[in-house]
Amino acid sequence: MAFRAGIAKSRPALACMIGLAVSFVLGSARLLGLLTASELALYDRNRTLASLSSSPPPPITLVLIDEADIRRHGHPLRDEILRVLIETILAAEPRALAIDLYRDLPVPPIVEGDQDSDSPAYRMLGDTITGDSRVVMIMKFPDPNSDGTPAPRFLKGTEQVGFSDLPVDPDGIVRRGLLYLSDGDTPLFSISLQLALRYLAKDGIYPAPDPNDPDGMMLGPVPLPPLRRDYGPYVRADTAGYQFLLDYRWGSRPLRSIKISQVLQRDFDPELFRDRVVMVGTAAHSVKDSFRTPINVGVSGVTTYGVEVHAQAVDQLIRFGHGASRPLAEPGWPYTYASIGIFALMGAGLGLFGRSLWLQITGLLAITATVGYAGRWLFEAGWWIPVVPPIMAAVVSAAAAVAILSVLERAERRQIAGLFSRFQGTAVADEIWRRRSEFIGDGDRPVARTVVLTALMSDLEGYTSASEQMEPEVLMDWINEYMSAMAELVEEHGGVVDDYAGDGVMANFGFPIPSQTDEAIAGDATNAVRCAVAMGKRMRELNASWKARGLREGRCRVGICTGPAVVGCVGASTSLKYTSVGDTINTAARLESFDKAQFISEAPGVVSRVLVSEATWLRTRESFEYVDLGAHSLKGKQAPVPIYRVMGPDRD
């Protein structure tokens, strides 16, 4: 009990211990990347919601090759068709044109044995592209799954090549873009950066070194730092090259687009291309050029075409250049792990001090809603803050605290049940548990308190002589039958058997849960007297049964006193007994044994006698008929004590 009491007094220390333990576990889990999936899932959700906000349409037009175009013009497009397409678009004066189609070889292929490695159509295509610096074509770096695809031969040594590679997260979602990679000799720009720089150049906006970050660059007024391995929701991510987070601001809304058939037939408004970025790419399922992105991650069977992903990146870089957007900022790892610790402490405190389950649930819901709303609001404001780890810290800490507290309370309940094991009835036991703070103190034993109760002492006359005449087994059955009958009556009348002593029963009314009002104390006294009267009736029934079995008959004396008594534990720590002591208990015992000789001399038909103190008489005189026996000296009492005898239906 001392250990439990110490824990109860030091709940703040226990909250700290739980908070630190949970912080260590969750912090370690995050370092190991075990929380990355859940953090990225929430990140995707925030990205999707952010993309739904209003924003001006990107200055980008897509020229798409769909399944109908493939059936009509074939795949890949023939060199002469592609050349006509490019010339038609350039005539409309776009700022930049990207051909998101691999073109490392002529189409159709050179006939085997032809001495000329390039067909006339391929050379004419090359002349068209190299003759206009606005045009950019793509290449792909080798990776573990492919050998890569080089740029067209006619673009070697030019600045009209951009790679199309995109970092794909382990869950198959594209959340990051690339600015440049190195082939081992020189850095190469991505297709999105190539297009954005061409568009921004007309506005006089160019990339520049970041004066505050030797590894970073500026695009217009906006610093564009390279993505760190442990940025935001990522843990030890592969950040090769110069990466940035894609914001997908335009979301799943369709960009302005047109089919190549319309362009080739010149069935379009030139304003669709003028002063814009134009991107030619495929939008056909038969061509495997699609990705899962945050804006479609929750939609089954829906992907984003590669040209659309690059268009989103171009739009983002143009906004950076104009100062209309900034990269998503984050507070860094100290804040992340500090938030885990803070919310772990909050959760532990809620679990330890929130005594109501509804309070704990409401508190956790409030923490979740507050952190979630704050994270969402800050995300819109351009900040990523950890949301999943602090919420998990609060929930796990609260659950751990509740579990630990439950274990301690079960031990406490077992201890209380042991102390009060003599008290019958679940209602009493439940009430003791509910009000356990009144019973259990800070030391090794329950609190000693002074209460007002009514003590009842009963004794079976004739036990001594019977014990000399009966066999031990018969005597034990005889006395147990009497004790059981009397104990049942005590319980039926709301009392509690405090002790058994030979042939005597000690019971208390208003114990162990004390009565607080005069009315309740009077009720305890009334119940005690009724119980004593019932004992006389039961004595008659027992005598009839004993007589029929040839056993000795008996008579009982009862003494009742109402007044203050001290309740608490007596005995050694290994054998404690919760009981009541004091003058009230002694007076009840003296009333029970008062003038035994006179009771013995009464008529044999009188099987019980109930004597009460003046305090009990004053509280019950309206309910019972009494005879005033006058004031008498009792053993251990200096002043005479008024004694009253209950005249009940058991009296002949």
SVG drawing of the C-alpha trace seen along z (x, -y; Angstrom):
<svg xmlns="http://www.w3.org/2000/svg" viewBox="-47 -42 80 78">
<polyline fill="none" stroke="black" stroke-width="0.4" points="0.0,0.0 2.9,-2.3 4.2,-1.9 0.7,-2.5 0.3,-5.6 3.7,-6.8 2.7,-6.5 -0.6,-8.3 1.3,-11.2 3.7,-11.4 1.5,-11.2 3.4,-14.2 6.6,-12.1 4.8,-9.1 3.4,-11.3 7.0,-12.4 8.2,-8.8 5.5,-7.7 6.0,-10.7 9.7,-10.1 9.3,-6.4 6.7,-7.1 8.8,-9.9 11.8,-7.6 9.8,-4.8 8.1,-7.0 11.2,-9.1 13.1,-5.8 10.2,-4.6 10.4,-7.8 14.1,-7.6 13.7,-4.1 11.1,-5.4 8.2,-3.5 6.0,-6.6 6.9,-7.7 3.9,-6.0 1.4,-7.6 3.0,-11.0 3.2,-10.9 -0.5,-9.9 -1.4,-13.0 1.0,-15.0 -0.8,-13.8 -4.2,-14.7 -3.0,-18.2 -1.6,-18.5 -4.9,-17.5 -6.8,-20.0 -4.3,-22.8 -4.8,-22.1 -8.5,-22.7 -7.9,-26.3 -8.3,-29.0 -5.2,-29.8 -4.7,-31.4 -4.5,-28.9 -0.9,-28.0 0.5,-29.6 0.8,-26.1 -0.9,-24.3 -0.7,-20.6 -0.7,-19.0 -1.8,-15.5 -1.6,-12.3 -4.5,-10.0 -5.6,-6.6 -7.4,-8.0 -4.3,-9.9 -2.2,-6.7 -4.6,-4.8 -4.5,-7.6 -0.9,-8.6 0.9,-5.6 3.2,-5.4 5.8,-6.8 5.0,-9.7 6.8,-9.7 9.6,-12.2 7.9,-14.3 4.7,-14.4 6.5,-15.5 8.4,-18.2 5.2,-19.6 3.7,-19.6 6.6,-21.5 6.7,-24.1 2.9,-24.7 3.2,-25.3 6.3,-27.5 4.5,-29.7 2.0,-30.6 5.0,-32.1 5.1,-30.2 7.8,-31.1 8.9,-27.4 8.1,-24.1 8.8,-20.7 8.6,-17.5 8.0,-14.9 8.6,-12.0 11.8,-10.0 13.5,-10.5 16.9,-8.8 16.4,-7.1 14.7,-8.0 11.1,-7.0 10.6,-5.0 13.9,-3.2 16.7,-3.3 16.5,-0.4 19.3,2.1 22.3,1.7 21.6,-2.0 24.9,-3.8 23.3,-7.0 22.7,-6.8 20.1,-9.5 17.1,-9.6 16.2,-12.9 13.1,-13.3 15.2,-12.8 17.7,-15.4 14.9,-17.9 13.5,-17.3 16.9,-18.0 17.2,-21.2 13.8,-22.5 14.6,-21.8 18.2,-23.1 17.1,-26.1 14.9,-27.3 16.3,-27.4 12.7,-27.5 12.4,-23.8 13.5,-21.2 13.5,-17.4 13.9,-14.8 16.3,-12.0 16.3,-9.5 19.1,-8.5 19.8,-4.8 18.4,-3.2 18.2,0.3 15.2,1.1 16.3,-0.3 19.4,-1.4 18.0,-4.9 17.2,-6.7 19.6,-9.3 18.6,-12.5 18.5,-12.8 22.0,-12.8 21.4,-16.2 21.0,-17.9 24.4,-16.7 26.3,-19.7 23.2,-21.9 21.2,-23.2 18.0,-21.9 17.9,-18.7 16.1,-18.1 15.8,-14.8 12.4,-13.4 13.4,-11.4 11.2,-11.7 12.0,-10.5 9.4,-7.9 8.9,-7.2 8.9,-3.6 5.1,-3.6 5.1,-4.3 4.0,-8.0 5.7,-11.0 6.0,-13.8 9.3,-15.3 10.7,-16.9 14.3,-17.4 16.1,-20.5 19.3,-18.9 21.3,-15.7 24.8,-14.9 25.9,-12.4 29.4,-12.3 30.8,-15.2 28.3,-18.0 25.0,-18.7 21.9,-18.3 18.7,-20.3 15.3,-18.6 12.7,-19.3 10.6,-21.3 13.6,-23.6 14.4,-24.0 10.9,-25.2 10.6,-27.4 13.9,-29.2 12.8,-29.8 9.5,-31.2 11.0,-33.4 13.8,-34.7 11.4,-36.9 10.4,-38.5 14.1,-39.1 14.1,-36.4 17.2,-34.1 18.6,-31.6 21.3,-32.8 23.3,-31.4 21.6,-31.7 23.7,-34.2 22.6,-32.4 23.1,-28.9 26.2,-27.9 24.5,-24.8 21.2,-26.5 19.9,-28.6 17.5,-31.5 14.8,-31.6 13.8,-35.2 13.2,-36.4 12.6,-32.9 15.3,-30.7 15.1,-27.2 17.1,-25.0 17.8,-21.4 15.7,-18.9 17.3,-17.3 17.2,-13.6 15.1,-14.1 13.0,-16.9 9.4,-17.0 7.8,-13.6 10.9,-12.0 13.4,-9.9 16.7,-9.1 15.2,-9.7 17.3,-9.4 17.8,-13.0 20.4,-12.6 20.6,-15.6 18.8,-18.8 15.3,-17.9 12.3,-19.9 8.8,-19.1 6.1,-19.2 3.1,-21.2 0.6,-20.2 -1.2,-23.5 -3.3,-23.0 -4.4,-19.7 -6.5,-17.3 -8.1,-20.2 -7.5,-19.7 -4.8,-22.0 -5.6,-23.7 -5.0,-21.1 -5.6,-20.3 -5.2,-17.1 -2.3,-16.8 -4.9,-16.1 -6.3,-19.5 -2.9,-21.1 -1.9,-19.2 -5.2,-20.3 -4.6,-23.8 -8.0,-23.7 -7.1,-25.9 -6.8,-29.5 -3.1,-30.6 -3.7,-32.4 -3.7,-28.9 0.0,-28.8 1.1,-32.4 3.4,-33.5 2.9,-30.2 4.7,-27.0 3.6,-24.3 4.2,-20.6 3.7,-17.7 3.1,-14.4 1.1,-11.2 -2.2,-10.7 -2.9,-7.2 -3.1,-4.1 -1.4,-2.0 1.8,-4.1 3.2,-3.4 3.9,-7.0 1.7,-7.6 2.3,-8.0 0.6,-7.9 0.6,-11.3 -0.8,-12.9 -3.7,-14.3 -4.9,-10.9 -3.5,-8.6 -6.9,-7.9 -8.7,-7.3 -8.6,-3.7 -7.3,-3.2 -6.6,-6.9 -3.1,-8.1 -1.4,-11.3 0.3,-11.2 4.0,-12.1 3.5,-15.2 1.0,-16.4 3.4,-15.9 6.1,-17.9 3.5,-20.6 2.7,-20.8 6.5,-21.2 6.8,-23.9 3.9,-25.8 5.5,-25.6 8.9,-26.9 7.3,-29.8 5.4,-30.8 8.7,-30.6 10.3,-32.9 7.5,-35.4 7.5,-35.3 3.9,-34.0 4.8,-30.8 7.6,-29.6 8.9,-26.1 7.2,-24.5 9.1,-25.3 9.5,-23.0 10.7,-23.7 13.4,-21.0 14.0,-17.9 14.4,-19.7 10.8,-20.9 9.6,-17.5 11.0,-15.6 10.2,-18.3 6.5,-18.1 6.6,-14.4 7.8,-14.9 5.3,-17.7 2.3,-15.8 3.5,-12.6 3.5,-14.4 0.0,-15.9 -1.4,-12.5 0.2,-10.9 -1.3,-13.7 -4.7,-13.3 -4.6,-9.5 -3.5,-9.9 -5.5,-12.9 -8.6,-12.5 -10.6,-10.3 -13.5,-10.1 -13.3,-8.0 -15.3,-10.6 -13.0,-13.4 -10.0,-11.4 -11.7,-10.7 -12.8,-14.3 -9.3,-15.5 -7.7,-13.2 -10.2,-14.3 -9.5,-18.0 -5.8,-17.4 -6.2,-15.6 -8.5,-18.3 -6.3,-21.1 -3.1,-19.6 -4.8,-18.6 -6.4,-22.0 -3.1,-23.8 -1.2,-21.5 -3.7,-22.1 -3.7,-25.9 0.1,-26.1 0.3,-23.9 -1.8,-26.5 0.5,-29.2 3.5,-27.4 4.7,-25.4 4.8,-21.7 4.7,-20.7 4.6,-17.1 1.0,-16.1 1.0,-12.4 3.9,-11.9 2.5,-14.3 -1.0,-12.9 0.3,-9.4 2.4,-10.5 -0.7,-11.8 -2.8,-8.8 -0.1,-6.2 0.8,-8.0 -2.8,-8.4 -3.4,-4.7 -0.2,-3.7 -1.1,-5.9 -4.6,-4.4 -3.2,-0.9 -0.7,-1.6 -3.3,-3.3 -5.6,-0.4 -3.0,2.1 -2.4,-0.1 -6.1,-0.4 -6.7,3.3 -3.9,3.9 -5.5,1.2 -8.9,2.8 -7.6,6.2 -6.0,4.6 -9.2,2.8 -11.2,6.0 -8.8,7.8 -9.1,5.2 -12.9,5.2 -13.4,8.8 -15.6,9.4 -18.2,6.9 -20.8,8.7 -22.7,7.3 -21.4,5.9 -23.2,2.6 -21.0,1.9 -17.9,3.0 -18.6,0.9 -19.3,-2.1 -16.0,-1.6 -14.2,-1.5 -15.9,-4.6 -15.0,-6.5 -11.6,-4.8 -9.8,-8.1 -11.7,-8.5 -10.5,-5.1 -7.0,-4.7 -4.3,-7.1 -0.8,-7.8 0.8,-5.3 0.7,-1.5 -2.9,-1.3 -6.3,-2.9 -7.0,-6.3 -8.3,-6.3 -11.4,-8.4 -14.0,-9.3 -17.5,-8.6 -21.0,-8.3 -22.3,-4.8 -24.6,-2.4 -22.8,0.6 -24.7,3.9 -23.2,6.5 -25.0,9.9 -24.2,13.0 -25.6,16.5 -26.4,17.4 -25.6,21.0 -22.7,21.4 -20.2,22.1 -22.2,24.9 -23.1,26.3 -19.4,26.4 -18.8,28.7 -21.6,31.1 -21.4,31.3 -19.0,33.1 -16.6,30.6 -18.1,31.2 -21.7,30.9 -20.8,27.8 -19.1,26.2 -22.2,26.9 -24.5,25.5 -22.6,22.2 -22.1,21.8 -25.8,22.2 -26.5,19.4 -23.7,17.1 -24.8,17.5 -28.4,16.7 -27.5,13.6 -25.0,12.4 -27.7,12.8 -30.0,10.6 -27.3,8.0 -26.8,7.8 -30.5,7.8 -30.9,4.7 -28.0,2.8 -25.4,3.5 -21.9,5.0 -20.5,7.8 -17.3,6.4 -16.2,9.4 -17.1,12.8 -15.9,13.7 -16.8,17.2 -20.6,17.0 -20.8,13.2 -21.4,11.1 -20.2,7.5 -22.0,5.5 -22.0,1.9 -24.6,-0.2 -23.3,-3.2 -20.0,-1.4 -17.7,-1.2 -19.4,-4.0 -20.3,-6.6 -23.6,-8.4 -23.3,-12.2 -26.6,-13.6 -28.7,-13.3 -31.5,-11.6 -29.1,-9.0 -27.6,-8.4 -31.1,-7.9 -31.8,-5.5 -28.8,-3.4 -30.0,-3.3 -33.5,-2.2 -32.0,0.5 -29.9,1.8 -32.9,2.1 -35.0,3.8 -32.2,6.2 -32.1,7.0 -35.8,7.6 -35.5,9.9 -32.7,11.7 -35.2,12.6 -37.6,14.0 -34.9,16.0 -33.8,17.3 -37.2,18.8 -37.0,20.5 -33.5,21.9 -34.7,23.2 -37.6,25.0 -35.2,26.6 -32.6,27.5 -35.3,29.0 -36.5,31.2 -32.9,32.5 -32.3,33.0 -29.9,30.1 -29.6,27.5 -31.7,24.4 -30.4,20.9 -31.2,17.3 -29.5,14.1 -28.7,10.8 -28.2,7.7 -26.7,4.3 -26.9,1.3 -25.3,-2.1 -25.2,-5.0 -22.3,-7.5 -18.8,-8.4 -16.3,-5.7 -12.9,-5.5 -12.7,-3.3 -9.4,-2.1 -6.9,0.7 -5.4,2.4 -2.7,5.1 0.6,5.7 1.2,4.9 1.0,8.5 -2.3,9.1 -4.3,5.9 -7.9,5.8 -10.3,3.0 -12.5,2.4 -14.2,-0.1 -13.0,-1.1 -14.0,-3.6 -16.5,-4.2 -19.5,-3.6 -18.3,0.0 -17.5,0.6 -20.9,-0.7 -22.7,1.6 -20.7,4.5 -21.5,3.5 -25.2,3.2 -25.2,6.7 -23.6,8.2 -25.6,6.0 -27.2,8.0 -26.9,11.4 -28.4,13.0 -31.6,11.1 -32.0,12.2 -31.4,15.8 -34.1,15.6 -36.7,14.4 -39.3,16.8 -38.0,19.5 -40.2,18.1 -38.2,14.9 -35.5,15.9 -33.9,12.5 -33.2,9.2 -32.4,5.9 -30.9,3.0 -30.0,-0.3 -28.3,-3.5 -29.9,-6.8 -28.5,-8.1 -30.1,-5.2 -33.4,-5.5 -33.6,-9.2 -33.3,-8.4 -35.7,-5.4 -38.3,-6.1 -41.0,-6.9 -40.6,-3.6 -40.4,-1.1 -41.9,-0.6 -39.3,-0.9 -39.1,-0.4 -36.9,-2.8 -34.6,-0.7 -33.0,-3.8 -29.4,-4.8 -26.9,-2.1 -23.2,-1.9 -21.5,0.1 -18.0,1.6 -15.4,-1.0 -17.9,-3.9 -17.6,-6.5 -21.0,-8.0 -24.3,-6.0 -25.6,-5.2 -29.4,-5.4 -30.6,-2.0 -33.7,-1.3 -35.1,2.1 -36.9,2.8 -40.3,4.4 -40.9,6.4 -43.3,9.0 -40.8,11.7 -41.6,11.1 -44.2,13.4"/>
</svg>
